[in-house]
């Protein structure tokens, strides 16, 4: 069943490496879509957040996660 209300999105920290993600779970979610970002785009990308909002509206949970820590993303050799 499609979600009709806005779903609150919360920032989560994924241990043990401290990866940061944005988790949104609509009431009655039937599954989850995970966006894994490692190069050029990230959890704050307006395009990816727009797609994630549409998926939540359709009743799917979303997790947008950056695969690099803040220290790792500062080293351009880690961005592929």
N, C-alpha and C positions, 0 to 999 in steps of 0.2 A: 504494500500500500504506500503511495507517495506521501512524503512528509509535507505537511501544510504550513507548519510554523518554522521560523528561522531556527537553525541549529546553532547552539553556542559552540565555538571552536576554542579549544584550550591548548596552550603550549605544554608539551610534555618533554621530559628528559629521559633518554633511553640509555640505561647503564649497560655495560660497565664503562663505556667510552664517553658518555655524556653527550651523545648525539641529540640534537634538538629537532622536535617535530611539532606539527599542528594537527591535533586530533579533533574530528567532529563526528559525533554519533547521533543520528536522528532517532527518535523514538521508533522502536520496532525495526531497526536496521536488519536487513536480510543478508548482509555481507559487508566486506570492506575492500576498498581500493587503496593501494599503497603507491604513492608517488615517491620514488627514490631519486634524489637529486645529487649529482656529483660533479657536474661541470656546466658552467655558464648560467644555469638556472637554479633556483632554490625554492625553499618553502614559502618565501614571500612574493614569488612571481605573481603578478596580477593575472596573467593568462592561466596559470595552473590553479590559482585560487578560484577563478571563475568556473573552470571545469569542475573542480571539487565541489563548489556550491551547487552546481547542477546535479551532480551525482548524489549529494545529500538530499536534495529536493526529491530525487527519485527513490529515496529510501536506502541508500548505501552509505555506510560510514566511510570516512576518508582519513588517511594519515599522510601528510606531506612531510617528508623527512630529508634533511641534508645528510649525505653520507660522509662529509668531512667535518671535523671539529673546527672551531674558530681558529685554532692554531694551525691546523693542516691547510685550511683554505687560504691562509696568508702566504703559503709557499706555492708559487705558480707551477712548480714541477708536479704538484699533486693534482692540478686541474687539467683534466684530459679532454 
